[in-house]
Amino acid sequence: MAHTIVITGANRGIGLEFTRQYTRAGWRVYAGCRQPERALELNQLAEASDGRLSVHPLDVTRIEHIQALAAVLGDTPVDLLLNNAGSYGPDGVRFGHNTDEAAWIETLRCNAIGPMKMMEALVENVAASELKLIASLSSKMASMDDNGSGGAYIYRSTKAALNAIMKSAAIDLAPRGITAVVLHPGWVRTDMGGPHGEIDAETSARKLRALLTRLTPADAGRFFDVDGSIIPW
Ligand code: NDP
């Protein structure tokens, strides 16, 4: 039987590319995005998908959207929950500049609390599936070990919070056979990564898909780089 994925932030960037590739690979794809009516490329993919791809309104900071998607899914097994949606927060954040509290909290809601709420809402669907995978897109910028340049307080700290959440979830959900991991997609040429990124979204999604197929339960709680190596916390 075809595998099923739920993906957040599916309308552009790496999320759109994941959606394209999983749909092409024959998966049943539930694609969430904040403004489906404006998601032109995503809607075109859905129209050409023979019903394999459906688009759902999903702002991960809005619990009612998460609950509505859970209701659409019902008992449907979800092989892979892919928490892709993310926000960099305000630009130009540095010590003493642009460390705006409201923007910080909003970014935390998107990058950390949203993925947690997605996991809580869909854990039974994942547990009922064949592959039982949860992956969240974090960033090397969340790594304390890798931080050699300082700054980026809001992005770094909210993705570090995501890492802490994923580590706990990996431990808590392992007895249910679920493998939860954190992924760094590389420096990718998207709206967030900018034009000078090292790889394109097609390459990033392709490599991460390959990595996900290789995962075993022993990998739960690991922080993977796009090349498959482990990133120190
Ligand atoms: P983009 O900025 O290109 O796309 C971000 C996506 O997340 C968009 O679909 C956006 O939707 C969505 N999103 C933002 N906020 C929310 C929200 N509250 N609810 C639902 N969706 C939301 O980013 P990338 O594709 O480059 O990044 C994808 C993931 O990879 C992110 O988690 C990012 O942090 C991570 N990452 C990216 C790197 C890079 O170099 N590009 C490097 C390291 C990590 P909308 O269009 O509505 O804004």
Boltz pocket constraint, residues with backbone or C-beta under 6 A from the ligand:
constraints:
  - pocket:
      binder: B
      contacts: [[A, 8], [A, 9], [A, 10], [A, 11], [A, 12], [A, 13], [A, 14], [A, 15], [A, 32], [A, 33], [A, 34], [A, 35], [A, 58], [A, 59], [A, 60], [A, 61], [A, 83], [A, 84], [A, 85], [A, 86], [A, 87], [A, 88], [A, 110], [A, 137], [A, 138], [A, 139], [A, 140], [A, 183], [A, 184], [A, 185], [A, 186], [A, 187], [A, 188], [A, 189], [A, 190], [A, 191], [A, 192], [A, 193], [A, 194], [A, 197]]
      max_distance: 6.0
